[in-house]
Amino acid sequence: MIVDGPCRDIDESKTFDFPVYGRSAAPLTARGRVIETGFNVLVQIGAVTVSPGDWVLADGSGITFLEAVNAERILATAEQLAAKERAMIAAIRAGTPVSKVMAGNYERMLQD
């Protein structure tokens, strides 16, 4: 569940394998203050419009939304970046100085 605002019981939701992500924690209950206004409709999360069928990736560092029409291309690019980063980590572990590993085209590879 993605909450565009404060939410509570995030830790407890983990015990049910039900991930909850929000902007912040809140000690107050939502009872009587939250109502469902739609299902499977466009929603606005911050400055992002999310359509039914779009993909969401979330963890403790943040949330990102992938438009369904671009999701496969974005994931393929992300897999390529992850492979490059694994190679960079291997080079560092093998003794290559971090400054040399990072001096390459790391920033350019993130621009696509």
N, CA, C and O atoms as a GROMACS GRO file, in nm:
protein
  448
    1MET      N    1   0.084  -0.115   0.000
    1MET     CA    2   0.000   0.000   0.000
    1MET      C    3   0.090   0.123   0.000
    1MET      O    4   0.187   0.129   0.075
    2ILE      N    5   0.057   0.219  -0.084
    2ILE     CA    6   0.128   0.346  -0.090
    2ILE      C    7   0.036   0.452  -0.032
    2ILE      O    8  -0.078   0.467  -0.076
    3VAL      N    9   0.087   0.525   0.068
    3VAL     CA   10   0.008   0.630   0.132
    3VAL      C   11   0.075   0.763   0.101
    3VAL      O   12   0.191   0.785   0.136
    4ASP      N   13   0.003   0.852   0.036
    4ASP     CA   14   0.057   0.984   0.003
    4ASP      C   15   0.032   1.077   0.120
    4ASP      O   16  -0.042   1.174   0.110
    5GLY      N   17   0.096   1.045   0.230
    5GLY     CA   18   0.081   1.121   0.354
    5GLY      C   19   0.126   1.033   0.469
    5GLY      O   20   0.183   0.927   0.447
    6PRO      N   21   0.101   1.076   0.590
    6PRO     CA   22   0.142   0.995   0.706
    6PRO      C   23   0.052   0.873   0.723
    6PRO      O   24  -0.066   0.875   0.687
    7CYS      N   25   0.110   0.766   0.778
    7CYS     CA   26   0.032   0.646   0.805
    7CYS      C   27   0.085   0.579   0.931
    7CYS      O   28   0.191   0.616   0.981
    8ARG      N   29   0.013   0.484   0.980
    8ARG     CA   30   0.054   0.416   1.103
    8ARG      C   31   0.056   0.266   1.084
    8ARG      O   32   0.011   0.214   0.981
    9ASP      N   33   0.109   0.198   1.183
    9ASP     CA   34   0.112   0.051   1.186
    9ASP      C   35   0.195  -0.010   1.073
    9ASP      O   36   0.166  -0.121   1.028
   10ILE      N   37   0.297   0.061   1.028
   10ILE     CA   38   0.382   0.010   0.922
   10ILE      C   39   0.455  -0.115   0.968
   10ILE      O   40   0.460  -0.214   0.896
   11ASP      N   41   0.512  -0.111   1.088
   11ASP     CA   42   0.585  -0.228   1.138
   11ASP      C   43   0.492  -0.348   1.154
   11ASP      O   44   0.530  -0.460   1.121
   12GLU      N   45   0.373  -0.325   1.203
   12GLU     CA   46   0.278  -0.435   1.222
   12GLU      C   47   0.237  -0.496   1.090
   12GLU      O   48   0.214  -0.617   1.082
   13SER      N   49   0.226  -0.414   0.985
   13SER     CA   50   0.185  -0.468   0.855
   13SER      C   51   0.288  -0.566   0.802
   13SER      O   52   0.254  -0.660   0.730
   14LYS      N   53   0.415  -0.546   0.838
   14LYS     CA   54   0.521  -0.638   0.793
   14LYS      C   55   0.499  -0.779   0.847
   14LYS      O   56   0.535  -0.876   0.780
   15THR      N   57   0.441  -0.791   0.966
   15THR     CA   58   0.418  -0.925   1.022
   15THR      C   59   0.315  -1.003   0.941
   15THR      O   60   0.307  -1.125   0.952
   16PHE      N   61   0.237  -0.932   0.860
   16PHE     CA   62   0.137  -0.996   0.774
   16PHE      C   63   0.185  -1.003   0.629
   16PHE      O   64   0.107  -1.036   0.539
   17ASP      N   65   0.315  -0.972   0.607
   17ASP     CA   66   0.370  -0.966   0.472
   17ASP      C   67   0.288  -0.872   0.383
   17ASP      O   68   0.266  -0.900   0.265
   18PHE      N   69   0.242  -0.761   0.442
   18PHE     CA   70   0.166  -0.660   0.370
   18PHE      C   71   0.246  -0.530   0.376
   18PHE      O   72   0.239  -0.457   0.475
   19PRO      N   73   0.322  -0.501   0.270
   19PRO     CA   74   0.408  -0.382   0.274
   19PRO      C   75   0.327  -0.252   0.267
   19PRO      O   76   0.235  -0.239   0.186
   20VAL      N   77   0.365  -0.158   0.352
   20VAL     CA   78   0.302  -0.026   0.356
   20VAL      C   79   0.412   0.079   0.348
   20VAL      O   80   0.511   0.071   0.422
   21TYR      N   81   0.396   0.176   0.260
   21TYR     CA   82   0.492   0.284   0.244
   21TYR      C   83   0.417   0.416   0.250
   21TYR      O   84   0.316   0.434   0.183
   22GLY      N   85   0.467   0.507   0.331
   22GLY     CA   86   0.405   0.638   0.343
   22GLY      C   87   0.510   0.746   0.356
   22GLY      O   88   0.629   0.718   0.368
   23ARG      N   89   0.465   0.871   0.352
   23ARG     CA   90   0.557   0.984   0.362
   23ARG      C   91   0.616   0.999   0.501
   23ARG      O   92   0.728   1.047   0.518
   24SER      N   93   0.540   0.956   0.601
   24SER     CA   94   0.587   0.964   0.739
   24SER      C   95   0.498   0.877   0.826
   24SER      O   96   0.396   0.824   0.780
   25ALA      N   97   0.537   0.864   0.951
   25ALA     CA   98   0.457   0.787   1.045
   25ALA      C   99   0.360   0.881   1.118
   25ALA      O  100   0.387   1.000   1.134
   26ALA      N  101   0.250   0.825   1.161
   26ALA     CA  102   0.151   0.902   1.236
   26ALA      C  103   0.094   0.812   1.346
   26ALA      O  104   0.066   0.695   1.321
   27PRO      N  105   0.075   0.866   1.465
   27PRO     CA  106   0.020   0.784   1.573
   27PRO      C  107  -0.133   0.780   1.574
   27PRO      O  108  -0.192   0.706   1.653
   28LEU      N  109  -0.198   0.858   1.488
   28LEU     CA  110  -0.344   0.869   1.490
   28LEU      C  111  -0.409   0.767   1.398
   28LEU      O  112  -0.353   0.731   1.294
   29THR      N  113  -0.524   0.721   1.437
   29THR     CA  114  -0.601   0.630   1.353
   29THR      C  115  -0.662   0.706   1.236
   29THR      O  116  -0.687   0.826   1.245
   30ALA      N  117  -0.686   0.635   1.126
   30ALA     CA  118  -0.751   0.695   1.010
   30ALA      C  119  -0.902   0.679   1.014
   30ALA      O  120  -0.973   0.730   0.928
   31ARG      N  121  -0.950   0.607   1.114
   31ARG     CA  122  -1.095   0.582   1.122
   31ARG      C  123  -1.172   0.714   1.124
   31ARG      O  124  -1.142   0.806   1.200
   32GLY      N  125  -1.270   0.719   1.037
   32GLY     CA  126  -1.354   0.838   1.030
   32GLY      C  127  -1.294   0.951   0.949
   32GLY      O  128  -1.361   1.052   0.926
   33ARG      N  129  -1.168   0.938   0.906
   33ARG     CA  130  -1.104   1.045   0.829
   33ARG      C  131  -1.067   1.003   0.688
   33ARG      O  132  -1.034   1.088   0.605
   34VAL      N  133  -1.071   0.874   0.658
   34VAL     CA  134  -1.030   0.824   0.528
   34VAL      C  135  -1.146   0.750   0.465
   34VAL      O  136  -1.212   0.668   0.530
   35ILE      N  137  -1.171   0.780   0.338
   35ILE     CA  138  -1.277   0.709   0.265
   35ILE      C  139  -1.222   0.669   0.128
   35ILE      O  140  -1.136   0.737   0.072
   36GLU      N  141  -1.271   0.560   0.076
   36GLU     CA  142  -1.234   0.518  -0.058
   36GLU      C  143  -1.321   0.592  -0.157
   36GLU      O  144  -1.444   0.591  -0.146
   37THR      N  145  -1.258   0.656  -0.255
   37THR     CA  146  -1.334   0.732  -0.355
   37THR      C  147  -1.327   0.668  -0.493
   37THR      O  148  -1.397   0.711  -0.585
   38GLY      N  149  -1.245   0.566  -0.508
   38GLY     CA  150  -1.236   0.501  -0.638
   38GLY      C  151  -1.151   0.377  -0.630
   38GLY      O  152  -1.080   0.354  -0.533
   39PHE      N  153  -1.160   0.297  -0.734
   39PHE     CA  154  -1.081   0.175  -0.745
   39PHE      C  155  -1.040   0.159  -0.891
   39PHE      O  156  -1.123   0.173  -0.981
   40ASN      N  157  -0.911   0.128  -0.914
   40ASN     CA  158  -0.861   0.108  -1.049
   40ASN      C  159  -0.880   0.233  -1.135
   40ASN      O  160  -0.921   0.226  -1.251
   41VAL      N  161  -0.847   0.349  -1.075
   41VAL     CA  162  -0.859   0.478  -1.143
   41VAL      C  163  -0.726   0.552  -1.135
   41VAL      O  164  -0.638   0.513  -1.057
   42LEU      N  165  -0.710   0.656  -1.215
   42LEU     CA  166  -0.593   0.742  -1.205
   42LEU      C  167  -0.584   0.800  -1.064
   42LEU      O  168  -0.684   0.839  -1.005
   43VAL      N  169  -0.461   0.805  -1.012
   43VAL     CA  170  -0.439   0.870  -0.882
   43VAL      C  171  -0.318   0.961  -0.894
   43VAL      O  172  -0.231   0.941  -0.980
   44GLN      N  173  -0.313   1.059  -0.809
   44GLN     CA  174  -0.199   1.151  -0.803
   44GLN      C  175  -0.124   1.120  -0.674
   44GLN      O  176  -0.180   1.132  -0.565
   45ILE      N  177   0.003   1.082  -0.686
   45ILE     CA  178   0.089   1.058  -0.571
   45ILE      C  179   0.199   1.163  -0.580
   45ILE      O  180   0.289   1.152  -0.663
   46GLY      N  181   0.192   1.264  -0.495
   46GLY     CA  182   0.284   1.376  -0.508
   46GLY      C  183   0.263   1.441  -0.643
   46GLY      O  184   0.151   1.480  -0.676
   47ALA      N  185   0.370   1.454  -0.721
   47ALA     CA  186   0.361   1.516  -0.853
   47ALA      C  187   0.344   1.414  -0.965
   47ALA      O  188   0.348   1.451  -1.082
   48VAL      N  189   0.324   1.287  -0.930
   48VAL     CA  190   0.318   1.180  -1.030
   48VAL      C  191   0.174   1.131  -1.046
   48VAL      O  192   0.106   1.101  -0.949
   49THR      N  193   0.131   1.122  -1.172
   49THR     CA  194   0.002   1.062  -1.202
   49THR      C  195   0.025   0.914  -1.228
   49THR      O  196   0.107   0.877  -1.312
   50VAL      N  197  -0.047   0.830  -1.156
   50VAL     CA  198  -0.032   0.684  -1.167
   50VAL      C  199  -0.160   0.628  -1.226
   50VAL      O  200  -0.270   0.653  -1.177
   51SER      N  201  -0.143   0.551  -1.333
   51SER     CA  202  -0.257   0.492  -1.403
   51SER      C  203  -0.275   0.346  -1.363
   51SER      O  204  -0.178   0.281  -1.324
   52PRO      N  205  -0.396   0.295  -1.373
   52PRO     CA  206  -0.416   0.152  -1.351
   52PRO      C  207  -0.323   0.073  -1.443
   52PRO      O  208  -0.312   0.104  -1.562
   53GLY      N  209  -0.257  -0.028  -1.388
   53GLY     CA  210  -0.164  -0.110  -1.466
   53GLY      C  211  -0.019  -0.065  -1.457
   53GLY      O  212   0.071  -0.140  -1.494
   54ASP      N  213   0.005   0.058  -1.408
   54ASP     CA  214   0.144   0.102  -1.391
   54ASP      C  215   0.209   0.016  -1.284
   54ASP      O  216   0.142  -0.043  -1.200
   55TRP      N  217   0.340   0.010  -1.288
   55TRP     CA  218   0.417  -0.070  -1.193
   55TRP      C  219   0.467   0.019  -1.082
   55TRP      O  220   0.495   0.137  -1.104
   56VAL      N  221   0.478  -0.036  -0.963
   56VAL     CA  222   0.534   0.038  -0.850
   56VAL      C  223   0.646  -0.046  -0.788
   56VAL      O  224   0.633  -0.166  -0.768
   57LEU      N  225   0.757   0.021  -0.761
   57LEU     CA  226   0.869  -0.041  -0.690
   57LEU      C  227   0.893   0.043  -0.566
   57LEU      O  228   0.908   0.165  -0.575
   58ALA      N  229   0.897  -0.023  -0.451
   58ALA     CA  230   0.911   0.052  -0.326
   58ALA      C  231   0.999  -0.025  -0.229
   58ALA      O  232   0.996  -0.148  -0.224
   59ASP      N  233   1.076   0.050  -0.153
   59ASP     CA  234   1.151  -0.005  -0.041
   59ASP      C  235   1.171   0.107   0.059
   59ASP      O  236   1.114   0.215   0.045
   60GLY      N  237   1.250   0.082   0.158
   60GLY     CA  238   1.271   0.182   0.262
   60GLY      C  239   1.338   0.309   0.215
   60GLY      O  240   1.338   0.409   0.286
   61SER      N  241   1.396   0.306   0.095
   61SER     CA  242   1.464   0.425   0.041
   61SER      C  243   1.372   0.513  -0.042
   61SER      O  244   1.402   0.631  -0.062
   62GLY      N  245   1.263   0.458  -0.089
   62GLY     CA  246   1.175   0.539  -0.172
   62GLY      C  247   1.080   0.456  -0.255
   62GLY      O  248   1.076   0.334  -0.247
   63ILE      N  249   1.003   0.528  -0.336
   63ILE     CA  250   0.902   0.467  -0.422
   63ILE      C  251   0.919   0.524  -0.562
   63ILE      O  252   0.943   0.644  -0.579
   64THR      N  253   0.907   0.439  -0.661
   64THR     CA  254   0.906   0.487  -0.799
   64THR      C  255   0.794   0.417  -0.875
   64THR      O  256   0.761   0.302  -0.847
   65PHE      N  257   0.739   0.487  -0.970
   65PHE     CA  258   0.631   0.434  -1.052
   65PHE      C  259   0.680   0.423  -1.195
   65PHE      O  260   0.746   0.515  -1.246
   66LEU      N  261   0.649   0.312  -1.261
   66LEU     CA  262   0.686   0.291  -1.400
   66LEU      C  263   0.559   0.283  -1.482
   66LEU      O  264   0.471   0.202  -1.455
   67GLU      N  265   0.551   0.368  -1.585
   67GLU     CA  266   0.436   0.359  -1.673
   67GLU      C  267   0.434   0.220  -1.737
   67GLU      O  268   0.537   0.170  -1.782
   68ALA      N  269   0.319   0.159  -1.741
   68ALA     CA  270   0.307   0.023  -1.792
   68ALA      C  271   0.366   0.010  -1.932
   68ALA      O  272   0.430  -0.090  -1.963
   69VAL      N  273   0.345   0.111  -2.017
   69VAL     CA  274   0.394   0.103  -2.155
   69VAL      C  275   0.546   0.105  -2.162
   69VAL      O  276   0.603   0.060  -2.261
   70ASN      N  277   0.613   0.158  -2.059
   70ASN     CA  278   0.759   0.168  -2.059
   70ASN      C  279   0.826   0.072  -1.961
   70ASN      O  280   0.949   0.067  -1.956
   71ALA      N  281   0.750  -0.003  -1.886
   71ALA     CA  282   0.805  -0.082  -1.776
   71ALA      C  283   0.910  -0.183  -1.823
   71ALA      O  284   1.015  -0.194  -1.761
   72GLU      N  285   0.884  -0.256  -1.928
   72GLU     CA  286   0.979  -0.357  -1.975
   72GLU      C  287   1.110  -0.293  -2.018
   72GLU      O  288   1.217  -0.345  -1.986
   73ARG      N  289   1.104  -0.182  -2.090
   73ARG     CA  290   1.226  -0.112  -2.134
   73ARG      C  291   1.303  -0.059  -2.015
   73ARG      O  292   1.426  -0.070  -2.010
   74ILE      N  293   1.232  -0.001  -1.918
   74ILE     CA  294   1.298   0.053  -1.799
   74ILE      C  295   1.364  -0.058  -1.720
   74ILE      O  296   1.477  -0.042  -1.673
   75LEU      N  297   1.297  -0.170  -1.704
   75LEU     CA  298   1.354  -0.282  -1.629
   75LEU      C  299   1.477  -0.340  -1.700
   75LEU      O  300   1.574  -0.378  -1.635
   76ALA      N  301   1.472  -0.348  -1.831
   76ALA     CA  302   1.588  -0.398  -1.906
   76ALA      C  303   1.708  -0.305  -1.885
   76ALA      O  304   1.820  -0.351  -1.866
   77THR      N  305   1.684  -0.175  -1.889
   77THR     CA  306   1.791  -0.078  -1.866
   77THR      C  307   1.842  -0.090  -1.723
   77THR      O  308   1.962  -0.083  -1.700
   78ALA      N  309   1.753  -0.107  -1.627
   78ALA     CA  310   1.793  -0.121  -1.486
   78ALA      C  311   1.879  -0.246  -1.468
   78ALA      O  312   1.975  -0.244  -1.391
   79GLU      N  313   1.846  -0.354  -1.537
   79GLU     CA  314   1.926  -0.476  -1.528
   79GLU      C  315   2.067  -0.453  -1.584
   79GLU      O  316   2.164  -0.505  -1.530
   80GLN      N  317   2.077  -0.376  -1.692
   80GLN     CA  318   2.208  -0.344  -1.749
   80GLN      C  319   2.289  -0.260  -1.650
   80GLN      O  320   2.408  -0.284  -1.630
   81LEU      N  321   2.224  -0.162  -1.588
   81LEU     CA  322   2.293  -0.079  -1.488
   81LEU      C  323   2.339  -0.162  -1.369
   81LEU      O  324   2.450  -0.144  -1.320
   82ALA      N  325   2.254  -0.253  -1.324
   82ALA     CA  326   2.290  -0.340  -1.211
   82ALA      C  327   2.411  -0.426  -1.246
   82ALA      O  328   2.499  -0.446  -1.162
   83ALA      N  329   2.417  -0.476  -1.369
   83ALA     CA  330   2.532  -0.556  -1.412
   83ALA      C  331   2.659  -0.471  -1.412
   83ALA      O  332   2.764  -0.517  -1.368
   84LYS      N  333   2.650  -0.348  -1.461
   84LYS     CA  334   2.766  -0.258  -1.459
   84LYS      C  335   2.810  -0.228  -1.316
   84LYS      O  336   2.929  -0.224  -1.286
   85GLU      N  337   2.712  -0.208  -1.227
   85GLU     CA  338   2.747  -0.180  -1.087
   85GLU      C  339   2.810  -0.303  -1.021
   85GLU      O  340   2.902  -0.288  -0.940
   86ARG      N  341   2.764  -0.422  -1.054
   86ARG     CA  342   2.828  -0.543  -1.001
   86ARG      C  343   2.973  -0.552  -1.046
   86ARG      O  344   3.061  -0.591  -0.969
   87ALA      N  345   2.998  -0.517  -1.172
   87ALA     CA  346   3.135  -0.519  -1.225
   87ALA      C  347   3.221  -0.414  -1.153
   87ALA      O  348   3.338  -0.438  -1.125
   88MET      N  349   3.162  -0.298  -1.123
   88MET     CA  350   3.235  -0.195  -1.050
   88MET      C  351   3.270  -0.242  -0.909
   88MET      O  352   3.381  -0.219  -0.862
   89ILE      N  353   3.177  -0.308  -0.844
   89ILE     CA  354   3.201  -0.360  -0.709
   89ILE      C  355   3.310  -0.466  -0.713
   89ILE      O  356   3.397  -0.470  -0.626
   90ALA      N  357   3.306  -0.552  -0.815
   90ALA     CA  358   3.409  -0.655  -0.828
   90ALA      C  359   3.547  -0.592  -0.848
   90ALA      O  360   3.646  -0.640  -0.793
   91ALA      N  361   3.552  -0.485  -0.926
   91ALA     CA  362   3.680  -0.417  -0.948
   91ALA      C  363   3.733  -0.357  -0.818
   91ALA      O  364   3.852  -0.365  -0.790
   92ILE      N  365   3.646  -0.297  -0.739
   92ILE     CA  366   3.687  -0.240  -0.611
   92ILE      C  367   3.737  -0.350  -0.518
   92ILE      O  368   3.840  -0.335  -0.454
   93ARG      N  369   3.664  -0.460  -0.511
   93ARG     CA  370   3.706  -0.572  -0.426
   93ARG      C  371   3.838  -0.632  -0.472
   93ARG      O  372   3.914  -0.687  -0.392
   94ALA      N  373   3.866  -0.620  -0.602
   94ALA     CA  374   3.992  -0.673  -0.656
   94ALA      C  375   4.108  -0.576  -0.634
   94ALA      O  376   4.222  -0.608  -0.669
   95GLY      N  377   4.079  -0.459  -0.577
   95GLY     CA  378   4.186  -0.366  -0.545
   95GLY      C  379   4.194  -0.241  -0.629
   95GLY      O  380   4.280  -0.157  -0.604
   96THR      N  381   4.108  -0.226  -0.728
   96THR     CA  382   4.107  -0.103  -0.806
   96THR      C  383   4.057   0.011  -0.718
   96THR      O  384   3.953  -0.003  -0.653
   97PRO      N  385   4.128   0.123  -0.714
   97PRO     CA  386   4.084   0.235  -0.630
   97PRO      C  387   3.944   0.284  -0.669
   97PRO      O  388   3.910   0.291  -0.787
   98VAL      N  389   3.864   0.318  -0.569
   98VAL     CA  390   3.728   0.367  -0.593
   98VAL      C  391   3.731   0.487  -0.687
   98VAL      O  392   3.647   0.498  -0.776
   99SER      N  393   3.828   0.576  -0.668
   99SER     CA  394   3.836   0.696  -0.754
   99SER      C  395   3.853   0.657  -0.901
   99SER      O  396   3.800   0.725  -0.989
  100LYS      N  397   3.925   0.550  -0.927
  100LYS     CA  398   3.942   0.507  -1.066
  100LYS      C  399   3.814   0.441  -1.118
  100LYS      O  400   3.776   0.463  -1.233
  101VAL      N  401   3.750   0.361  -1.036
  101VAL     CA  402   3.626   0.294  -1.077
  101VAL      C  403   3.517   0.399  -1.105
  101VAL      O  404   3.443   0.388  -1.203
  102MET      N  405   3.506   0.498  -1.018
  102MET     CA  406   3.402   0.600  -1.032
  102MET      C  407   3.437   0.706  -1.136
  102MET      O  408   3.351   0.784  -1.174
  103ALA      N  409   3.562   0.711  -1.183
  103ALA     CA  410   3.604   0.813  -1.278
  103ALA      C  411   3.554   0.784  -1.420
  103ALA      O  412   3.565   0.870  -1.508
  104GLY      N  413   3.502   0.668  -1.442
  104GLY     CA  414   3.455   0.630  -1.575
  104GLY      C  415   3.328   0.705  -1.613
  104GLY      O  416   3.312   0.822  -1.580
  105ASN      N  417   3.242   0.638  -1.679
  105ASN     CA  418   3.119   0.700  -1.730
  105ASN      C  419   2.999   0.670  -1.642
  105ASN      O  420   2.887   0.658  -1.693
  106TYR      N  421   3.019   0.658  -1.511
  106TYR     CA  422   2.911   0.620  -1.421
  106TYR      C  423   2.792   0.716  -1.433
  106TYR      O  424   2.678   0.671  -1.447
  107GLU      N  425   2.817   0.846  -1.426
  107GLU     CA  426   2.706   0.942  -1.434
  107GLU      C  427   2.637   0.937  -1.569
  107GLU      O  428   2.515   0.951  -1.577
  108ARG      N  429   2.713   0.918  -1.675
  108ARG     CA  430   2.652   0.911  -1.808
  108ARG      C  431   2.566   0.787  -1.823
  108ARG      O  432   2.464   0.790  -1.892
  109MET      N  433   2.605   0.678  -1.759
  109MET     CA  434   2.526   0.556  -1.773
  109MET      C  435   2.391   0.568  -1.702
  109MET      O  436   2.301   0.488  -1.727
  110LEU      N  437   2.376   0.666  -1.615
  110LEU     CA  438   2.248   0.687  -1.546
  110LEU      C  439   2.155   0.781  -1.621
  110LEU      O  440   2.038   0.794  -1.584
  111GLN      N  441   2.203   0.847  -1.726
  111GLN     CA  442   2.124   0.948  -1.795
  111GLN      C  443   2.011   0.892  -1.880
  111GLN      O  444   1.913   0.961  -1.904
  112ASP      N  445   2.022   0.770  -1.926
  112ASP     CA  446   1.917   0.711  -2.009
  112ASP      C  447   1.802   0.676  -1.920
  112ASP      O  448   1.701   0.624  -1.968
   0.00000   0.00000   0.00000
